[in-house]
Amino acid sequence: MPKIIKDGQVYEDSWQSLSLSEGDSASAVKVPEGQWIVPLNVWLEQKGTLKSRSDVGVQISIDDDIELLADDYANLPLLAFDFPAFMDGRGFSAAFLIRDRFGFQGELRASGAFIRDQLCYLQRCGFNAFALNEEDLEAAKASLADLQEAYQASADKAPLFRRR
Amino acid sequence: MYIYDQHDHSILQQRVEQFRQQTERYLAGDLAEEAFLPLRLQNGLYVQRLAPMLRVNVPYGMINSRQLRRVARVARDYDKGYVHISTRQNIQFNWPDLADVPAILAELAEVEMHATQSSGNCIRNTTADQFAGIAEDELLDPRPYCEIIRQWSTLHPEFAFLPRKFKIAVNAAKEDRAASQVHDIGLDLYENEAGETGFRVRVGGGLGRTPLIGSVVREFLPEQELLSYLDAVLRVYNQKGRRDNKYKARIKILVKAMGPEAFAELVEAEWERIRDGYTRLTQEEIDRAKSFFTEPSYQSFDSAAIDAAIAEQRAESTAFDKWLTRNVRQHKKADYASVTLSLKPTGVAPGDVTDKQLDIIADLADEYSFGEARTTHEQNIVLGDVEKARLFELWEKVKAAGFATPNIGTLTDIICCPGGDYCSLANAKSIPIADAIQRRFSDMDYLYDLGELDLNISGCMNACAHHHVGHIGILGVDKKGQEFYQVQLGGSAGNDTKLGKVLGPAFDAEDIPLVLEKILNIFVENRIEGEEFLQTYQRIGMAPFKERVYAKDH
């Protein structure tokens, strides 16, 4: 089972990702039992039945419109945001909006091409779980604490000038 | 000047420690080159043609004597004993060793200096008028707001991986000396008719490959809402800015493509949502920032006696008279003056200053200017608060230190990037061009007769020397491996910001002084009494210049 950093600790990842194979259609593909992260189009097609499950999360990619989930943020247990390249910073703003505008309370997971040295910023924008592509997650998680004090507001913290 | 408290120190120390560990991982082979690249850039470190270059921020140009001495020490201990003042008012070390950079950053942190976000695709050093707080035409002091912006932009978690770099300038004077119209965001600080303090917001200005003048997206932004509005602008840019082509990735391209109105609508929608959130500035925070920029203990003197004494000194010394005319500026207080130390003597790369000179400037700042100095985007250094009665004695010391070349604002006060001698982005050298011009036009009386002239030389179209907004701009270009120089006329960076137009085909390096001479001759022959170069150009247009410069010799 792959490992993941979540809420500052390293865990075995209990979630699996569903990907569409050739011939699968988003409306017909079966989401098996257990904890599954499904692509956004599968969720949108099968929302009627999937939303009764508390073990289905949604994978969104950088080009997806996060407003498509506006009605779902209150109930989804997990959102995984895929970074296409670590220099592509759109995910930082997306996370902030998912937490701040849509009030998402569940697990917000970063996946894809981000790097260890971004953990601390990602966390401050609202991510709390990291499917980081590194061998030694115990060592990597130290980077979450790189910059503990900060001037600006974070997803869950007032700016320094209100605390000074 | 702003003074760090324990929070500022701890933020900076964490940053220094973070980069020390990243550098160690990189040197040990545990951090890949492409991942280390943006990390080092955001700590000011470029890898240049001959060695790394470290760019240290001088926030809005303010620097104190302790910092100057530390910069001198670092230049001495880790570098070759000189630094370069950049057109973003920053200080660049040209020859540090990569492995030494964490130690250099630690030394600078001790004196409240940092290189955070001095390069990379993030929010850069905020710039302002070098005469902020002391200019006679200033409406309000921009520096408290610049410091608020510095803190907001420093290590902002959401905006560290923007499509491209992002530069903010704040102007608060009648005459814009901050080039605010050619910045990603240009803020004009003013008081509205109701007596409220706020900003006119321009977005989408910039130079580089596609020079554009910023568009006003909001006529008045109340001061308390500064940061929520900046967050909204950056958030829209971070999401919508192009990432497929680095030459089309600046916010100016987005604003132009969408149209300023459509862009402003998106910003306003996001801003409406967040403006009452906790990024809204408190009066307490604005007052706290202002408390660091109160007036020093100015004194009153017998103005008439001082003026009489200066008149006598001027009559006795023509050199002093010239220096006063060109390098000394009226202060908002009648008995004080602002002195610009020229870093443009012939034979020195424009903006370069040695460790010994930095130590001297620190001493002069302590003795004559309340311990503070300012770097300028024209690449000089200003002593802002000098008693008029002591100008003559200061001049003698400045002269001995090599800063008294009375050329401020003239043709030889050239704005010049490091160019191909140092920079790996450059297409052509720029320093030798500046040097050739300074040698050719060394007659001060001729320079004074020419009047106000901004000559800007960039070694490539990234336009670090802002050649588009020089009255005369020179751009180094590369054609099949050979260096050529394109000349532009008619640019201006002030209130009536204009982009220069290309004169015609580019020239060989050795032809530039002669080309310049022909351009200046046309000006001198055509000017009407009292006209500056720019006015003559605007009246007579490009044609006469073009005709003379490209005329066939018979």
Interface residues (C-beta under 8 A of the other chain):
Chain A: F86 M87 D88 G89 R90 F92 S93 A94 F96 L97 D100 R101 I115 D117 Q118 C120 Y121 L122 R124 C125 D146 L147 Q148 E149 A150 Y151 Q152 A153 S154 A158 P159 L160 F161 R162 R164
Chain B: D5 H7 S10 I11 Q14 R15 Q18 Q22 L31 A35 P38 L39 N121 Q151 W152 T154 L155 H156 P157 E158 F159 A160 F161 L162 P163 L227 R235 N238 Q239 R243 R273 I274 G277 Y278 T279 L281 T282 E284 E285 R288
